[in-house]
Amino acid sequence: MGGELTLPEIEFAKEASVLIAEKMWRALAPLSDGSEIYDIGQSNFEEGCSALRDVGVYGKGSFNNGHEVLVPVDRVREHVESLESISKATFDELLSAFIVNFIDYGDLSGTRGAFAPPDDLLTAMKLLEHCGYAASAFDGYRWLEKISPVMRNWYIWDDDDECDAEKRQLALRSQAEELAASMPWVVRQRILSKMRTDSVIDGVAEMYKYWSGTEWHYFPRADWAFSNRSRDGHVDLQVMRAVGQIIIGKRI
């Protein structure tokens, strides 16, 4: 889709170029002379390197998944400031690369609620606010509907524009709270004692001995093996860990 970029979009494209270049340099393994970088065939790195090729930071490498470093990482800001123009297609590529690298593989949140971005991403988020993709909320930001196509493309949001990670966390919390509430008092005390004398992990492992797959047992099962836990009523280790956090009074 064509069209000229607004000033905030241009500024975001420049800021995203710098952030993505720094992340690629940190996360990947440049050749010893710094002449090429390898994206390891991972989708977020492929997207980041592709976006950097669009702005002339990287070029075609000499091997598969390789990218020639045309602009050293410490000169990327100077380089993008000197660009005469940035296309809408390049902006879209940079936005996509920014989202997948800093949400799926970084510290930025994909939640539908308010969140506080890390300090190094504040400038980018402020620019995205001016571009209509985010809005100020409390001490942070929240995403607006304009960002949904990018979120859906990377499966951060589902087809109903709900955050997939949030839905999974809510389901985990609900299952853990139900299991914790149904745990007999005597079993709870045994688990707590195990956690105090050994570790939380040992306590979590101990829980499986009392879980039949449908209900708690008052006594540990002699035939239980930790390797069989995935068959025990489909209660996975993450859920049992959350049960442990609940019974020792920690937030999930």
Contacts in CASP RR format, 6 or more apart in sequence:
PFRMAT RR
TARGET T0000
AUTHOR 0000-0000-0000
METHOD contacts of the structure
MODEL  1
MGGELTLPEIEFAKEASVLIAEKMWRALAPLSDGSEIYDIGQSNFEEGCS
ALRDVGVYGKGSFNNGHEVLVPVDRVREHVESLESISKATFDELLSAFIV
NFIDYGDLSGTRGAFAPPDDLLTAMKLLEHCGYAASAFDGYRWLEKISPV
MRNWYIWDDDDECDAEKRQLALRSQAEELAASMPWVVRQRILSKMRTDSV
IDGVAEMYKYWSGTEWHYFPRADWAFSNRSRDGHVDLQVMRAVGQIIIGK
RI
1 88 0 8 1.000
1 89 0 8 1.000
1 92 0 8 1.000
2 87 0 8 1.000
2 88 0 8 1.000
2 89 0 8 1.000
3 88 0 8 1.000
4 88 0 8 1.000
5 13 0 8 1.000
5 86 0 8 1.000
5 87 0 8 1.000
5 88 0 8 1.000
5 91 0 8 1.000
6 131 0 8 1.000
8 127 0 8 1.000
8 130 0 8 1.000
8 131 0 8 1.000
9 91 0 8 1.000
9 131 0 8 1.000
10 86 0 8 1.000
10 91 0 8 1.000
11 127 0 8 1.000
12 91 0 8 1.000
12 94 0 8 1.000
12 95 0 8 1.000
12 124 0 8 1.000
12 127 0 8 1.000
12 128 0 8 1.000
12 131 0 8 1.000
13 55 0 8 1.000
13 80 0 8 1.000
13 86 0 8 1.000
13 90 0 8 1.000
13 91 0 8 1.000
13 94 0 8 1.000
14 77 0 8 1.000
14 80 0 8 1.000
14 81 0 8 1.000
14 83 0 8 1.000
14 86 0 8 1.000
15 123 0 8 1.000
15 124 0 8 1.000
15 127 0 8 1.000
16 51 0 8 1.000
16 94 0 8 1.000
16 95 0 8 1.000
16 97 0 8 1.000
16 98 0 8 1.000
16 124 0 8 1.000
17 51 0 8 1.000
17 52 0 8 1.000
17 55 0 8 1.000
17 57 0 8 1.000
17 76 0 8 1.000
17 77 0 8 1.000
17 80 0 8 1.000
17 94 0 8 1.000
18 76 0 8 1.000
18 77 0 8 1.000
18 80 0 8 1.000
19 98 0 8 1.000
19 102 0 8 1.000
19 120 0 8 1.000
19 121 0 8 1.000
19 124 0 8 1.000
20 48 0 8 1.000
20 51 0 8 1.000
20 52 0 8 1.000
20 94 0 8 1.000
20 97 0 8 1.000
20 98 0 8 1.000
20 101 0 8 1.000
21 52 0 8 1.000
21 57 0 8 1.000
21 71 0 8 1.000
21 73 0 8 1.000
21 76 0 8 1.000
22 73 0 8 1.000
22 76 0 8 1.000
23 101 0 8 1.000
23 102 0 8 1.000
24 37 0 8 1.000
24 39 0 8 1.000
24 45 0 8 1.000
24 48 0 8 1.000
24 49 0 8 1.000
24 52 0 8 1.000
25 37 0 8 1.000
25 73 0 8 1.000
27 45 0 8 1.000
27 105 0 8 1.000
28 37 0 8 1.000
28 38 0 8 1.000
28 39 0 8 1.000
28 40 0 8 1.000
28 45 0 8 1.000
29 37 0 8 1.000
29 38 0 8 1.000
30 36 0 8 1.000
30 37 0 8 1.000
30 38 0 8 1.000
30 69 0 8 1.000
31 37 0 8 1.000
34 69 0 8 1.000
35 68 0 8 1.000
35 69 0 8 1.000
36 61 0 8 1.000
36 62 0 8 1.000
36 63 0 8 1.000
36 66 0 8 1.000
36 67 0 8 1.000
36 68 0 8 1.000
36 69 0 8 1.000
37 49 0 8 1.000
37 58 0 8 1.000
37 66 0 8 1.000
37 67 0 8 1.000
37 69 0 8 1.000
38 63 0 8 1.000
38 65 0 8 1.000
38 66 0 8 1.000
38 67 0 8 1.000
39 45 0 8 1.000
39 46 0 8 1.000
39 48 0 8 1.000
39 49 0 8 1.000
39 65 0 8 1.000
39 66 0 8 1.000
39 67 0 8 1.000
40 65 0 8 1.000
41 65 0 8 1.000
43 100 0 8 1.000
44 97 0 8 1.000
44 100 0 8 1.000
44 101 0 8 1.000
44 104 0 8 1.000
44 105 0 8 1.000
45 101 0 8 1.000
46 65 0 8 1.000
47 93 0 8 1.000
47 96 0 8 1.000
47 97 0 8 1.000
47 100 0 8 1.000
47 101 0 8 1.000
48 97 0 8 1.000
48 100 0 8 1.000
48 101 0 8 1.000
49 58 0 8 1.000
49 66 0 8 1.000
49 67 0 8 1.000
50 93 0 8 1.000
50 97 0 8 1.000
51 90 0 8 1.000
51 93 0 8 1.000
51 94 0 8 1.000
51 96 0 8 1.000
51 97 0 8 1.000
52 58 0 8 1.000
52 67 0 8 1.000
52 97 0 8 1.000
53 59 0 8 1.000
53 60 0 8 1.000
53 67 0 8 1.000
54 87 0 8 1.000
54 89 0 8 1.000
54 90 0 8 1.000
54 93 0 8 1.000
54 94 0 8 1.000
55 79 0 8 1.000
55 80 0 8 1.000
55 83 0 8 1.000
55 86 0 8 1.000
55 90 0 8 1.000
55 94 0 8 1.000
56 70 0 8 1.000
56 71 0 8 1.000
56 79 0 8 1.000
57 69 0 8 1.000
57 70 0 8 1.000
57 71 0 8 1.000
57 76 0 8 1.000
57 79 0 8 1.000
57 80 0 8 1.000
58 67 0 8 1.000
58 68 0 8 1.000
58 69 0 8 1.000
58 70 0 8 1.000
58 71 0 8 1.000
59 67 0 8 1.000
59 68 0 8 1.000
59 69 0 8 1.000
59 70 0 8 1.000
60 67 0 8 1.000
60 68 0 8 1.000
61 67 0 8 1.000
61 68 0 8 1.000
62 68 0 8 1.000
71 79 0 8 1.000
95 133 0 8 1.000
95 150 0 8 1.000
96 150 0 8 1.000
96 153 0 8 1.000
96 154 0 8 1.000
98 124 0 8 1.000
99 147 0 8 1.000
99 150 0 8 1.000
99 151 0 8 1.000
99 154 0 8 1.000
99 156 0 8 1.000
100 154 0 8 1.000
102 108 0 8 1.000
102 121 0 8 1.000
103 109 0 8 1.000
103 110 0 8 1.000
103 154 0 8 1.000
103 156 0 8 1.000
104 154 0 8 1.000
104 156 0 8 1.000
107 117 0 8 1.000
107 118 0 8 1.000
107 121 0 8 1.000
108 115 0 8 1.000
108 117 0 8 1.000
108 118 0 8 1.000
108 121 0 8 1.000
109 115 0 8 1.000
109 117 0 8 1.000
110 143 0 8 1.000
110 151 0 8 1.000
110 156 0 8 1.000
110 157 0 8 1.000
110 163 0 8 1.000
110 165 0 8 1.000
111 142 0 8 1.000
111 143 0 8 1.000
111 163 0 8 1.000
111 165 0 8 1.000
111 166 0 8 1.000
112 142 0 8 1.000
112 143 0 8 1.000
112 157 0 8 1.000
112 161 0 8 1.000
112 162 0 8 1.000
112 163 0 8 1.000
112 166 0 8 1.000
113 137 0 8 1.000
113 142 0 8 1.000
113 143 0 8 1.000
114 137 0 8 1.000
114 138 0 8 1.000
114 139 0 8 1.000
114 140 0 8 1.000
114 141 0 8 1.000
114 142 0 8 1.000
115 140 0 8 1.000
115 141 0 8 1.000
115 142 0 8 1.000
116 139 0 8 1.000
116 140 0 8 1.000
117 124 0 8 1.000
117 125 0 8 1.000
117 140 0 8 1.000
117 141 0 8 1.000
125 134 0 8 1.000
125 140 0 8 1.000
125 141 0 8 1.000
128 134 0 8 1.000
128 141 0 8 1.000
128 147 0 8 1.000
129 135 0 8 1.000
129 136 0 8 1.000
129 141 0 8 1.000
131 146 0 8 1.000
132 144 0 8 1.000
132 146 0 8 1.000
133 143 0 8 1.000
133 144 0 8 1.000
133 146 0 8 1.000
133 147 0 8 1.000
134 141 0 8 1.000
134 142 0 8 1.000
134 143 0 8 1.000
134 144 0 8 1.000
134 147 0 8 1.000
135 141 0 8 1.000
135 142 0 8 1.000
135 144 0 8 1.000
143 151 0 8 1.000
145 161 0 8 1.000
148 157 0 8 1.000
148 161 0 8 1.000
151 157 0 8 1.000
151 161 0 8 1.000
152 158 0 8 1.000
152 159 0 8 1.000
152 161 0 8 1.000
155 164 0 8 1.000
156 163 0 8 1.000
156 164 0 8 1.000
156 165 0 8 1.000
157 163 0 8 1.000
157 164 0 8 1.000
158 164 0 8 1.000
158 167 0 8 1.000
169 252 0 8 1.000
172 238 0 8 1.000
172 239 0 8 1.000
172 242 0 8 1.000
172 252 0 8 1.000
173 242 0 8 1.000
173 252 0 8 1.000
175 235 0 8 1.000
175 239 0 8 1.000
175 242 0 8 1.000
176 239 0 8 1.000
176 240 0 8 1.000
176 242 0 8 1.000
176 243 0 8 1.000
176 244 0 8 1.000
176 245 0 8 1.000
176 246 0 8 1.000
176 252 0 8 1.000
177 246 0 8 1.000
179 211 0 8 1.000
179 235 0 8 1.000
179 239 0 8 1.000
179 240 0 8 1.000
179 243 0 8 1.000
180 243 0 8 1.000
180 244 0 8 1.000
180 246 0 8 1.000
180 247 0 8 1.000
182 215 0 8 1.000
182 216 0 8 1.000
183 191 0 8 1.000
183 210 0 8 1.000
183 216 0 8 1.000
183 243 0 8 1.000
183 247 0 8 1.000
184 216 0 8 1.000
184 218 0 8 1.000
186 218 0 8 1.000
187 210 0 8 1.000
187 216 0 8 1.000
187 217 0 8 1.000
187 218 0 8 1.000
188 247 0 8 1.000
190 206 0 8 1.000
190 210 0 8 1.000
191 203 0 8 1.000
191 206 0 8 1.000
191 207 0 8 1.000
191 210 0 8 1.000
191 244 0 8 1.000
191 247 0 8 1.000
192 247 0 8 1.000
192 248 0 8 1.000
194 202 0 8 1.000
194 203 0 8 1.000
194 206 0 8 1.000
195 202 0 8 1.000
195 203 0 8 1.000
195 244 0 8 1.000
195 248 0 8 1.000
200 241 0 8 1.000
200 244 0 8 1.000
200 248 0 8 1.000
203 244 0 8 1.000
204 237 0 8 1.000
204 240 0 8 1.000
204 241 0 8 1.000
204 243 0 8 1.000
204 244 0 8 1.000
205 226 0 8 1.000
206 220 0 8 1.000
207 240 0 8 1.000
207 243 0 8 1.000
207 244 0 8 1.000
208 224 0 8 1.000
208 226 0 8 1.000
208 229 0 8 1.000
208 232 0 8 1.000
208 240 0 8 1.000
209 217 0 8 1.000
209 220 0 8 1.000
209 221 0 8 1.000
209 224 0 8 1.000
210 216 0 8 1.000
210 217 0 8 1.000
210 218 0 8 1.000
210 219 0 8 1.000
210 220 0 8 1.000
210 221 0 8 1.000
211 217 0 8 1.000
211 232 0 8 1.000
211 233 0 8 1.000
211 235 0 8 1.000
212 221 0 8 1.000
212 232 0 8 1.000
213 232 0 8 1.000
213 233 0 8 1.000
213 235 0 8 1.000
214 233 0 8 1.000
229 235 0 8 1.000
229 236 0 8 1.000
229 237 0 8 1.000
229 240 0 8 1.000
230 236 0 8 1.000
242 252 0 8 1.000
244 250 0 8 1.000
245 251 0 8 1.000
245 252 0 8 1.000
246 252 0 8 1.000
END
